[in-house]
Every structure is written in structure tokens, then in C-alpha cells.
């Protein structure tokens, strides 16, 4: 069975996104555990105040904040490792 590059891309994207979400979730769970609190260490960047575009009849609000933690980095690394093994 031949693997195509677009299929590989979508599988990789899905695995990386799930690694980010699961890593962030695990990082937030380990906040209260002293030995594992380093997993929640990270940096947040993005828009502090949302950008509002008022067009009269349509109001569009845009805001984006990304928080990268150690656990999410580990999750992405594991996702890439799993993808390479597929």
C-alpha cells in the first residue's frame, strides 16, 4: 500500500495538534504536584485585548493567545515520534 505525502501531512497535523492539547492538559493537571510542576512552565503570547472590527451590520472579534508549556513540547515530540513509527 502506497502512502501519499498529503495523507502523511494530515496524520502528522492531527498527531501534533493532539500532542499539544494533551500536553497542555497534562501540564495543567500537574500544577499542584511539586515534583511535576515544571511541566506547566511556559510562555504565553498573542493578543491581550481582542481586535474588534465593526462594519455597521457585522461585528467581527478576533483574539488569539497561544501558551506553550514544557508538557506541550513533550507532547509534540511524542506525536512526531509516533508518526515516524507509523
Secondary structure by P-SEA (a helix, b strand, c coil): ccccaaaaaaaaaaaaaaaaaaaaaaaaaaccccccccccccccccccbbbbbbcccbbbbbbbbbbbcaaaaaaaaaaaaaaaac
